[in-house]
């Protein structure tokens, strides 16, 4: 009788554990779907540019995000960010930061002030040593300039029509990394036909299948150098195919995000 009771108890515990695991799986699937809905629609478009993006979290929930915001008919803001870590805790910080970013951006807050507010929010709502890197680029497609404000993120790359690859440097600290800092906005002229490539460190830090070395910036730049004059989807695929060849698959060990913005001709506001 004791053995029977023990077997029944184990069976009951096993059924309960399985039910709990299935419920958790359903909740994570819902959370994953909600996170993807927070990101821009794949159909998002804006006059004067062509866009392509890839977002691949390392776990069910990711800490990377990107954001597109049109201001009128001639200004487009593109943001890419990376919350330290991955999984559910990073996903919660991601959702909070994205909500704050959207609200502040639509309120017309200037970029340095916007990032100062986000810095306060990250330090107030996250654990000690948690931080967020973020690159904020505002494209003025009538004035033909781009304004880049940084918070410790990888610099954006520019791929010229002839394949020349360069980056827009703007060193700074991540959000939540310590005391508030004054951030600088770098303004550069736009070139017709060039492409801007923004990415998270899950691209360059991805290890080879044998663990020997990271994908790195040199491989990334070689992939980009072959993309002069190409469209954004071809540029994106060039980066990802090189990444897959190096890592031996398509499952990232860290969240992976790439955004490509191809600059077309000037845009004039509709009168």
N, C-alpha and C positions, 0 to 999 in steps of 0.2 A: 504493500500500500504506500509506504514511504517513497519507494522508487517511482511509482505511478504519479504521486503528488509532485515529486521533483521534476519529472518529465513534463507534467502539465504546466508547472511553473516556468520551466525553461521555454516551452512552446509559447506561453502567453507573453513572456518577455520578448521573444523573437518576433512575434506578430506585432507587438507594440513598437519595437524598434524599427521594423520594416515600415509600419504606417507613419512613424515619425519621419523617417528618411524620405518617404514618398511625399509627405506634406512639405518638407523642407525643399525638396526638388521642385515642387510646383511653385512654391513661393519665390525661389531663385529664378525660375523661368519667367514669372511675372515681373520680378525686379529687372531682369535682363531686358525684357521687352520694353518696360517703362524707360530704362536708361537709353535705349536706342531711339525711343520717341523724343527724348530730350535733345538729341542731335539734329542738325539740319536735315530736311528732307532730301533724299537723293535727287529729287527733281528741282532743287533750288537753282535758280539762275539769276543773273544780273547783267544789265547792259554793259558792254565793253570788256567783259571777261568771259572765260570759260573755266569751269571748275571740275575738279575730281578729288575724291577723298576715300581713304581706307581707314577703318577703325577696327582693330582686332584685339579684344581684351585677353589677358593671360588666364583669367578665371571667368566664372559666370558673370561677375560684375567687374567693371574696370574703373581705373582712376584717371585715365586720359579723357579729354573731351576737346571738341572743336566747335566753333560757333561762327555763323555768318550773320551780319546785320547790315541791311541796306539803309542808308540815310538819304532820303530823296531819291533822285534818279542818277546821281553821278558819284556818290561816295559809298564805298563798301568796306566794312570792317571785318577782318578775319582774325579770329583768336584761336590759338591752340594752347592747351595746358596739360600738365602732368602732375597728378597728386602722388606724393611719395607712397610707395607700396602698391598693392593691388588687392582685389577682393572686395568684400562688402564694406569694410571700414573706409577704404579709399573711395568706393562708389558713393557713399553717403557724403563725404567731403566734396566729391565732384559735383553731386546734385546741388548742394548748398552753394558752392562757388558759382556754378552756372546760373542758378536762379538770381543770385546777387548781381552777377555780371549783366544779365539781361535787363534787370530792373534799373540799374545805374546807367547803362548804355542808352536805354530808351528815355531816360530822364535828361539826357543831354549833358551829363557830367563829362568834363574834360578828362583825357586819358590819365595823366599823373594822379589827379584826385581820385579817379575811379580805382586805380590800382592801390592807392593808399587806403581807401575804404575796404577793398578786398583783403589787403594785408591785415587790417584790424579784425575783419571777420574770421580769417583763417586762424589768427592767434587766439581769438576769443573762443572759438568753437572746436578746436582740435587739441589733441594731446601735445605735451611738450615734445619738441623736436619734429613735429609734423610740419611739412612745408609743401608748397605748390610752386612749380615753375610755370611761367606763362609768357607767351609772345603775343603782342597786340599790334596788328598792322592795319592802318586805315588808308585805303586806296582812294585818292581823289582822281577820278577818271576824266574829269574836265580840266582840272589844273595840272594833270600829268605828274603828280608826286605821290610818294608813299611815305607815311609817317610810322616809324617803328618804335614802340615803347616796350621795354623788356623787364621781366622779373626772373632772371636766372635761367632762362630757357635757351636751348640750342638756337643759334642765329639762323634766320631764314637764308636760304640759298636763292641766288638769281641765276637762271640759265639763259644766256643771250641767244639770239637767233643763230649765231655762228657756233654755238656750243661752248662758249667761254663760261666758266663757272666761277662765281664769286659769292661771298657772304656779306651780309650787312651786320657789322659788329656794333654791339651796344652792351657792354658788361654791366651786370647788376646782380643783386641778391634775390633769391626766391621770396615769395610771399610766405610769411609766417616764420622766417628764419631768424628773427631777432628784432632789434629796434627798428622803428620805421625809418625808411631811407628816402632821399630825394631821387626821383627817377628822371632820366633824360630821354627826350624824344628825338630820334634821328630822322631827318627828312632827306630823301633821295629822289632824283627824277625817275619817272617811269619811261621805259623804252618799249615802243610798239613791237610785239612779237616775242618779248621775253616771257619767261615763266618764273614764278616764285614758288619755292618748295619749302613748306614748313613741316617739321616732323618731331616726334617724341624720341627720347633716348632709347626706347625699346627697339628702334631700328639700328642704331649704331652700336649698341652694347650687346646685341644678340650674339651668342657664341656659336662657333662651328659645331657640327654634330659630334666631333671628337673632343670638344672642349678646349681646343688648342688656342684659338684667338677669336676676338670679337670681329664683327662685320666691319666696324670702324668707319672713319670719315674718308679715308682714301678710296675704299671700294665704292662708297656712296658717290663720291665726286667723279669717279670714273664712269659710273652708271649714268650720272647726270650729263657728263660731257658728250655722251653719244646722243643726246636728246635735243640738240639745237634745232629749232623750227618745228618740233613735234607738238602735237596736241596734249592736253593735260592727262587724258586717260593713257596715252602711250608712255608719257613720262612716269606716271604712277606705276604702270606695269613694268617698266624698265627697272625701277627701284625694287619693286617686290620680287621680280624674277631673280634679280641678283641676290636679294636677301634669302630667298628660298634655296637657291643653289648653295649658298654658304652654310645655311643652318640645316639643310637636308630635309626641310618640311615647311609647314605653314602654321605651326602651333608655337606662338611666342612664349618665351619664358617671362617676359614682362610685357605690359600693355604696349601695343604698336599702333601708331597713328601717323598718317601721311596726308597732307593737303597740298594740292597743286592749283595755282591760280595763273592762268595764261592771260596776258595782257593783250587786248585787241586794239583797235584804233580809238581815237578820242571820242568821248561821249558829250553831247551837248544837252543841257536841260530842256525839257519840253516847255514851251511858253504858252 
